[in-house]
Amino acid sequence: MSLRTLAKEQPASFAFNAEYLERAKRVIAKYPAGRQASAVIPLLDFAQRQEGWVTQPAIDVIAKMLDMPSIRVLEVATFYTMFELHPVGKYHIQVCTNLPCKLRGSDGVLAACKEKLGIGAGEKTPDGKFSVVEVECAGACVNAPVAQIGDDYYEDLDAASTGKILDALKRGEKPKHGPQNGRVNSGPLGKFTTLNDDPTQKIPMQDLGAAKAAFEKAKAEAAAKAAAPKA
Ligand code: FES
């Protein structure tokens, strides 16, 4: 188990800005009197979104807002690994290196980070723009290997596609998230199969464009049907 502790250097204070204060109040109001502590995870999330990471002063402010001891808020922040306890880069790259991603090439993803950014896992670029960490299962093994950047998942990666994503981020662009190898979501890369298919037969590559078009057509038909006046 990894040791998760707060950063030694902390800001002097924390206060939610108007937007997050409003959102925090709305979340707290969802719970009955005396149960405000249930809002601790969303409030920690808001603090992290505002500051980039979870600070000690933020923990203290949240504890006060939720009428709970600071140590209990700290327990939650240190338990859930989605809370960053140290400052991270503007682009925080979480590379999954758990077994399925490892077998599918996460080493190449880390190598691309090293090549394009000059940093390895656990490091941050000197300009503070990028940071890289290794994470255990990101929960998208079907699209391994996977990296999470901010709120987005980049899937079916290899060194080349990771390099392209990093180059785009450096240029200030927002690269398209999701599968990077042409798959439609988590669909097969080859043609669609069923359990009745002969697994010993070579599966020809499917026309992904046609599959996508068929999917969009079915979606449009379903939407039209739902919108049609009922007889
Ligand atoms: S092992 Fe990487 S997403 Fe599950």
Residues whose N, C-alpha, C, O or C-beta is under 5 A from the ligand:
A	BS01	FES	C96 N98 L99 P100 C101 C137 A138 G139 A140 C141 A144 V146
